[in-house]
Amino acid sequence: MTSYSDLIKEKRIKEGKLAKKQIDNCLNLARRDIRTARKLLSDNSDWAFNVAYPKNNLSYKYA
């Protein structure tokens, strides 16, 4: 796994100042989306994929 400092050096991410609450909110949304996607999976796998992997969240980290 690539370290945080390596990602910064490689300019793959930018160092930012985020409040813990902002990070917690993003992670909670990602977990919610994964729970929803798992419920949808047996009925509609395309929609489940769209819920689990939108471009603007971190759900893929918990899949």
Secondary structure by P-SEA (a helix, b strand, c coil): cccaaaaaaaccbbbbbccaaaaaaaaaaaaaaaaaaaaaccccaaaaaaaaccccccccccc
